[in-house]
């Protein structure tokens, strides 16, 4: 037998992998979104600075820098270089030593990245541990000590490179802190989830072990005193099912044991009678040989009938498909009554049949239905005192057949069991006839029940009009 993976490992590993993959994806996606947002804001601020400088370049009007530059933890700077790469702005006198150092670092990094000197070139500058977004632009005109103007007067116009930049290091540091907090929260949630999963997986594993021992115990046919209680409904349902199956098996074993006892008794009685008469004839101990032969034939027929019923019940169990054909129910019942007429007349039993106004057509196995009706009539004939009343009629979309005899009725203790296989009630023959009837009716999608009272017993068979098999 192939051995698969342990459920506990699967319950632990799969959620763990899902959590790790989810955390990783969330971290990558969140960083991508934040980086995109930082880049977008940085370029917007740089663009706003260049718009101010464009206005001054074209019109000579200085409108001031946008206040939004300080709202995102990012400050914007601009540097001006002449065509030889000499820094023109900002210059002495410096507002602070910090401004001077920052300007010198940016200028040095700019000169070492000659690709940024192209007009409209965007990119990043990494200066030590700081990161800058930059955008360069070339203006042709005259430098007035503050910025480049397009129309500054008479003189040669020269190209100047303006480098606008913003330091995004504080935002990146904030992002790093945010990432650490986020990762810490995710790890904590993951740890709690894994601890929960481990506990749940352990509980399920222990429940499975208990359930397995319970099933093995049932398989070994040990006595199941009580159903174990599990924390999960599905396990309790399985345990209940196992108990029910065990009870059914035990009941079947008892029924089978009872059947063999009944069959042994039923076969032993005629067999011993046959053996006794045969030995009497053989040794000349029987004077009336004809009477002895008649007894042998009678008991042989009884044994043949018993064996026939057992074989027929086995065939019903084994058959998966019915030999369905259309037939008339009233004609079938009349045929069964004709077979019973001789025995009924012999015992003085009146059989009254009250059919419907029109022939009732059914689709099903005619021989099986005939056997079922014959068994019910035979049973009624065995217990009736003076008469049997039989009716057949259509009610809505079903056909109802009722057989009533005026016998002493069925004992209340026998009523729940009369359709069970091999159950033999008072004055019963083999305990198989009614079981055959019940199985034949079930095969046609119908139902059978019995109503018993003192002085009357009624068997009621209900069949659908199409009498389709329900296997």
C-alpha positions in Angstrom: 0.0 0.0 0.0 1.4 3.4 -1.0 2.2 5.7 1.9 1.5 9.4 1.4 2.6 12.4 3.3 1.6 13.1 6.8 -1.4 15.4 7.1 0.2 17.2 10.0 3.2 18.2 7.9 0.9 19.3 5.1 -1.2 21.4 7.4 2.0 23.0 8.7 4.1 23.4 5.6 1.5 24.7 3.2 0.3 27.7 5.3 3.9 28.4 6.2 4.9 28.7 2.6 1.8 30.7 1.8 2.6 33.2 4.7 6.3 33.5 3.6 5.3 34.0 -0.1 2.6 36.5 0.9 5.0 38.5 3.2 7.6 38.6 0.4 5.1 39.7 -2.2 3.7 42.4 0.1 7.2 43.7 0.9 8.2 43.8 -2.8 4.9 45.4 -3.9 4.9 48.0 -1.0 8.5 49.0 -1.7 7.7 49.3 -5.4 4.7 51.5 -4.7 6.6 53.7 -2.3 9.6 54.1 -4.6 7.3 55.0 -7.4 5.6 57.5 -5.3 8.9 59.1 -4.1 10.1 59.3 -7.7 6.9 60.9 -8.8 6.9 63.5 -6.1 10.6 64.2 -6.5 10.2 64.8 -10.3 7.1 67.0 -9.7 9.0 69.2 -7.3 12.0 69.4 -9.7 9.6 70.2 -12.5 8.0 73.0 -10.4 11.5 74.5 -9.8 12.3 74.5 -13.5 9.0 76.1 -14.3 9.9 79.0 -12.0 13.3 79.3 -13.7 11.8 79.1 -17.1 9.5 82.0 -16.3 12.5 84.1 -15.1 14.5 83.0 -18.2 11.8 84.2 -20.6 10.2 87.1 -18.8 12.7 88.2 -16.2 10.0 87.7 -13.5 10.8 85.9 -10.3 7.7 84.4 -8.8 9.3 82.6 -5.9 9.6 78.9 -5.3 6.7 76.6 -4.6 6.0 76.0 -0.9 5.2 72.4 -1.7 8.9 71.7 -1.9 9.0 71.4 1.9 5.8 69.4 2.4 7.3 66.0 1.4 10.5 66.0 3.5 12.4 66.9 0.3 14.1 70.2 -0.5 14.9 71.3 -4.1 18.2 72.9 -5.1 19.5 74.2 -8.5 23.1 74.6 -9.7 24.3 76.6 -12.7 27.3 75.7 -14.7 28.9 77.5 -17.7 29.9 75.8 -20.8 33.3 74.8 -19.3 31.6 73.1 -16.3 32.5 75.9 -13.9 30.0 76.3 -11.0 28.4 79.8 -11.2 25.6 79.4 -8.7 25.3 79.1 -5.8 28.6 80.8 -4.9 30.2 82.9 -2.2 29.1 84.3 0.1 27.6 81.0 1.3 24.5 81.0 3.6 26.1 78.3 5.7 28.9 75.8 5.7 26.3 73.0 5.2 25.1 74.7 1.9 28.7 75.0 0.7 29.5 71.3 1.4 26.3 70.1 -0.2 26.9 72.3 -3.3 30.5 71.1 -3.7 29.4 67.5 -3.4 26.7 67.8 -6.0 29.0 69.7 -8.4 31.7 67.1 -8.0 29.2 64.2 -8.6 27.7 66.1 -11.6 31.1 66.5 -13.2 31.9 62.8 -12.8 28.6 61.9 -14.5 29.0 63.7 -17.8 26.0 61.9 -19.2 23.8 64.2 -17.1 25.0 67.3 -18.9 22.7 66.5 -21.8 19.6 68.7 -22.0 16.6 67.1 -20.3 18.6 64.2 -18.8 16.9 62.7 -15.6 18.5 60.3 -13.2 19.9 59.6 -9.7 23.0 60.8 -8.1 24.5 58.8 -5.3 26.7 61.0 -3.1 28.1 59.1 -0.1 25.1 57.8 1.8 22.8 60.4 0.2 20.6 60.0 -2.9 19.5 62.8 -5.2 17.0 62.9 -8.0 18.3 65.3 -10.7 17.1 66.9 -14.0 19.4 68.9 -16.2 18.4 71.6 -18.7 20.4 73.9 -21.0 19.5 77.6 -21.2 21.2 79.9 -23.8 21.4 83.5 -22.9 23.2 85.7 -20.4 23.9 85.1 -16.7 22.9 88.0 -14.4 24.5 86.6 -11.3 21.3 85.0 -10.2 20.1 83.0 -13.2 20.2 82.9 -16.9 18.0 85.3 -18.9 17.1 85.0 -22.5 17.1 88.7 -23.3 19.7 90.4 -21.0 20.9 93.0 -23.4 23.7 93.3 -25.9 26.4 90.7 -25.7 27.2 87.2 -26.7 24.8 84.5 -25.6 26.3 81.4 -24.1 24.9 78.0 -23.1 24.5 77.3 -19.4 23.6 74.0 -17.8 21.1 74.2 -14.9 21.0 71.1 -12.7 17.8 70.9 -10.5 18.0 68.3 -7.8 16.3 67.1 -4.6 17.6 65.0 -1.7 15.4 62.0 -1.2 17.6 60.5 1.5 15.2 61.5 4.4 12.3 60.0 2.6 14.2 56.8 2.0 15.2 56.6 5.6 11.5 57.0 6.6 10.7 54.3 4.1 13.4 52.0 5.6 11.9 52.6 9.1 8.4 51.9 7.7 9.6 48.7 6.0 11.1 47.5 9.3 7.9 48.3 11.2 5.9 46.6 8.5 8.2 43.5 8.4 8.1 43.3 12.1 4.3 43.4 12.1 4.1 40.8 9.3 6.6 38.6 11.1 4.7 38.9 14.3 1.4 38.0 12.5 3.2 35.2 10.7 4.6 33.9 14.0 1.1 34.0 15.6 -0.4 32.3 12.6 2.3 29.6 12.6 1.8 29.0 16.3 -2.0 28.8 15.7 -1.5 26.4 12.8 0.9 24.3 14.8 -1.6 24.0 17.6 -4.5 23.3 15.2 -2.4 20.8 13.2 -1.4 19.0 16.4 -5.0 18.8 17.5 -6.1 17.4 14.2 -3.2 14.9 14.3 -4.3 13.7 17.7 -7.9 13.5 16.6 -6.9 11.4 13.6 -4.9 9.1 15.8 -7.9 8.6 18.1 -10.2 8.2 15.2 -7.8 5.6 13.6 -7.7 3.6 16.8 -11.4 3.7 17.0 -11.8 2.5 13.4 -9.3 -0.3 13.9 -11.1 -1.3 17.0 -14.4 -1.4 15.0 -12.6 -3.4 12.2 -11.4 -5.9 14.7 -15.0 -6.4 15.8 -14.3 -5.2 19.3 -17.1 -3.9 21.4 -17.6 -0.2 20.9 -19.0 1.0 24.2 -19.2 4.7 23.3 -18.4 7.2 20.5 -15.3 9.3 21.3 -15.8 13.0 21.4 -13.7 15.2 19.0 -13.3 19.0 18.8 -14.2 18.9 15.1 -17.7 18.1 13.8 -16.3 16.2 10.8 -14.5 13.7 13.0 -17.6 13.2 15.1 -19.6 12.5 12.0 -17.1 9.9 10.8 -17.1 8.3 14.3 -20.9 8.2 14.3 -20.8 6.6 10.8 -18.3 4.0 12.0 -20.5 3.2 15.0 -23.5 2.9 12.7 -21.7 0.7 10.3 -20.4 -1.5 13.1 -24.0 -1.8 14.5 -25.2 -2.7 11.0 -22.5 -5.3 10.6 -23.3 -6.7 14.0 -27.0 -6.8 13.2 -26.2 -8.5 9.8 -24.1 -11.1 11.5 -26.8 -11.8 14.0 -29.4 -11.9 11.2 -27.1 -14.3 9.3 -26.6 -16.4 12.3 -30.3 -16.5 12.9 -30.8 -17.3 9.2 -28.5 -20.3 9.3 -30.2 -21.5 12.4 -33.6 -21.2 10.8 -32.4 -22.7 7.5 -30.7 -25.6 9.4 -33.9 -26.3 11.2 -36.1 -25.9 8.1 -33.9 -28.1 6.1 -33.2 -30.6 8.8 -36.9 -31.3 9.5 -37.9 -32.4 5.9 -34.4 -33.9 5.4 -34.8 -36.1 8.5 -38.3 -37.1 7.4 -37.1 -38.0 3.9 -34.2 -40.0 5.4 -36.5 -41.8 7.8 -39.0 -42.8 5.2 -36.3 -43.7 2.7 -34.5 -46.0 5.3 -37.9 -47.5 6.2 -38.6 -48.4 2.6 -35.0 -49.7 2.2 -35.2 -52.0 5.2 -38.8 -52.9 4.7 -39.9 -51.3 8.0 -42.7 -49.2 6.3 -45.8 -51.1 5.5 -47.5 -48.3 3.5 -44.9 -47.5 0.9 -47.2 -45.2 -1.1 -47.8 -43.0 1.9 -44.0 -42.9 2.6 -43.3 -42.0 -1.0 -45.9 -39.2 -0.8 -44.2 -37.8 2.4 -40.8 -37.9 0.7 -42.1 -36.0 -2.3 -43.9 -33.5 -0.1 -40.7 -32.8 2.0 -38.6 -32.6 -1.2 -40.8 -29.9 -2.6 -40.6 -28.0 0.7 -36.8 -28.1 0.5 -36.8 -27.1 -3.2 -39.1 -24.2 -2.4 -36.7 -23.0 0.4 -33.7 -23.2 -1.8 -35.5 -21.5 -4.7 -36.4 -18.5 -2.4 -32.8 -18.2 -1.3 -31.5 -18.3 -4.8 -34.1 -15.8 -6.1 -33.2 -13.3 -3.3 -29.5 -13.7 -4.3 -30.4 -12.9 -7.9 -32.3 -9.8 -6.9 -29.3 -8.6 -4.9 -26.9 -9.3 -7.8 -29.0 -7.7 -10.6 -28.2 -4.1 -11.4 -30.7 -3.6 -14.2 -34.3 -4.6 -14.4 -35.9 -6.3 -17.4 -38.4 -3.5 -17.9 -41.4 -3.9 -20.1 -45.0 -2.6 -20.1 -47.6 -4.9 -18.5 -51.1 -4.7 -17.1 -51.2 -4.8 -13.3 -54.8 -6.2 -13.1 -54.0 -9.0 -15.5 -50.9 -9.9 -13.4 -53.0 -9.9 -10.2 -55.7 -12.1 -11.7 -53.0 -14.6 -12.8 -51.6 -14.7 -9.2 -55.2 -15.2 -7.9 -55.7 -18.1 -10.3 -52.6 -19.8 -9.0 -53.9 -19.4 -5.4 -57.5 -20.5 -6.1 -56.9 -24.2 -5.5 -55.4 -23.7 -2.1 -58.0 -21.0 -1.1 -60.9 -23.3 -2.1 -59.3 -26.2 -0.3 -59.2 -24.1 2.9 -62.5 -22.4 2.3 -61.0 -18.9 2.0 -62.9 -16.4 -0.1 -60.7 -14.0 -2.2 -62.4 -10.8 -3.2 -60.6 -8.6 -5.9 -61.8 -5.1 -6.5 -59.8 -3.7 -9.4 -60.0 -0.1 -10.8 -62.3 0.8 -13.7 -59.5 0.6 -16.3 -56.4 -1.5 -16.7 -53.4 0.0 -15.0 -50.2 -0.2 -17.1 -46.9 -0.3 -15.4 -43.3 -0.2 -16.7 -41.1 -2.6 -14.8 -39.9 -6.2 -14.3 -43.2 -8.2 -14.7 -41.8 -11.4 -13.2 -40.4 -9.6 -10.2 -43.7 -7.8 -9.5 -45.6 -11.0 -9.9 -43.3 -12.7 -7.4 -43.9 -9.9 -4.9 -47.7 -10.0 -5.2 -47.7 -13.8 -5.0 -45.7 -13.7 -1.8 -48.1 -11.2 -0.2 -51.1 -13.3 -1.3 -49.4 -16.5 0.0 -48.8 -14.8 3.3 -52.4 -13.6 3.6 -53.7 -17.0 2.6 -51.6 -18.6 5.4 -53.1 -16.4 8.1 -56.7 -15.6 6.8 -59.6 -17.2 8.5 -62.4 -16.7 6.0 -61.6 -14.1 3.4 -59.0 -11.9 1.7 -59.7 -8.6 0.1 -57.4 -7.2 -2.6 -57.7 -3.8 -4.3 -55.6 -2.0 -7.0 -56.1 1.7 -8.0 -54.3 4.7 -9.2 -53.8 7.6 -6.8 -52.2 10.8 -8.3 -48.9 9.6 -10.0 -48.7 6.2 -8.2 -50.3 2.8 -8.1 -51.6 1.4 -4.8 -52.1 -2.3 -4.2 -53.7 -3.4 -0.9 -54.1 -6.9 0.5 -56.2 -7.5 3.6 -56.8 -10.7 5.5 -59.0 -11.4 8.5 -56.5 -13.4 10.5 -55.4 -12.8 14.1 -53.0 -10.0 13.0 -49.3 -9.6 13.5 -47.7 -9.4 16.9 -46.7 -5.9 17.8 -43.1 -7.2 18.5 -42.9 -8.6 15.0 -44.1 -5.6 13.1 -40.7 -3.7 12.9 -39.0 -6.8 11.6 -41.3 -8.6 9.2 -39.5 -7.3 6.1 -36.1 -8.1 7.4 -34.3 -10.9 5.7 -34.5 -14.2 7.4 -36.7 -12.9 10.2 -39.3 -15.6 10.9 -42.4 -14.6 12.9 -45.0 -16.8 14.4 -46.2 -19.5 12.0 -43.7 -18.2 9.4 -42.1 -20.4 6.8 -38.6 -19.3 5.9 -38.5 -15.6 6.7 -37.5 -14.9 3.1 -40.8 -14.3 1.2 -41.6 -10.8 2.6 -38.0 -9.8 2.3 -38.1 -10.7 -1.4 -41.3 -8.6 -1.8 -39.8 -5.6 -0.1 -36.6 -5.8 -2.2 -38.6 -6.1 -5.4 -40.8 -3.1 -4.6 -37.7 -1.1 -3.6 -36.0 -2.0 -6.9 -39.0 -0.4 -8.7 -38.8 2.8 -6.7 -41.8 1.9 -4.5 -42.6 1.4 -0.9 -44.3 -1.3 1.2 -45.8 -1.1 4.7 -48.2 -3.1 6.9 -51.1 -2.0 9.1 -52.1 -4.6 11.6 -54.9 -4.8 14.2 -56.8 -7.5 15.9 -58.7 -9.4 13.2 -57.2 -7.7 10.2 -53.8 -7.2 8.5 -53.3 -5.0 5.5 -50.2 -4.9 3.3 -49.9 -1.7 1.2 -47.7 -1.6 -1.9 -47.1 1.8 -3.6 -45.4 1.9 -7.0 -44.7 4.9 -9.4 -46.5 4.6 -12.7 -43.2 4.3 -14.6 -41.9 1.8 -12.0 -38.3 2.9 -12.8 -35.5 1.2 -11.0 -33.7 3.2 -8.3 -30.4 1.3 -7.9 
